[in-house]
Amino acid sequence: MTEPRWCVGCHDPFGRDRALTVLVEDDRVVLVPPPGASAVLSAQQTRSLGLVLDQAAGRALDGAAG
């Protein structure tokens, strides 16, 4: 089974389009930054990241219980 995965759009410090990847491995949430390990998010992108992290945390908790 493929682990749950989400991508949240962002930019690097130079304004190029990038994405933060959020995935769940067993009972842990993994946040993978874009190349260069920096992400610049707008207020809306920050909200999107918060929603995705909530979903991932729910999946991680389900994995811990199973």
N, C-alpha and C positions, 0 to 999 in steps of 0.2 A: 504494500500500500504506500502511496506517495504521501509524504508529510504535508500538512496544510501549509500554504505559502501565500503571502500577500506582498504586493509591491506598492510603495507610496512614492509618488513623484516628488522630486526636489531638484535643486541646482547645486553645483559645486561653487566654490568661492569665485570662480571666473564666469559664472552665469550659464554654464553649459547644463543641459538637461541630464539629470541622473535619477537614480531611484534607490531608496532604502528597501531592503528585502527583510521581511519578517517571516520566520518559519518556526514550527514547533517540532522538537525532537523529544519524544517521550513526554516527560513532565517539565521540560524547559523551553523557554522562548528565546530564540536566537535572532538578534538584530544584526544584519549584514550591511555595513555602510557601503556607499559607492567607492570606486577607486579613488585613492587619495585620502580616504577616511574622514572626509568632511562633507557635511550636508547643510545646505541653507534652505529652510522651509518658510513658506508664507504662513500666515495665520490659518488659512484653510487647510494647507497641507499638514500643519500641526494637529488640527482637529482630526483629519483623516488618519494620521499616525496613531492618535489616541484611540480611535475606534478600532483600528486594526490590532493594536496591542491588547485591548479588552477582549477581542475575539480570540486572539492567540492564547491569552491567559486562560480563558475558558476551556480551550482545547487541551492546554497543558494540565489543567486540573482534572479534566476527564481522563487524560493519560495516566495521571498519578493514581486515580481511583481504580483504574482497570487493571 
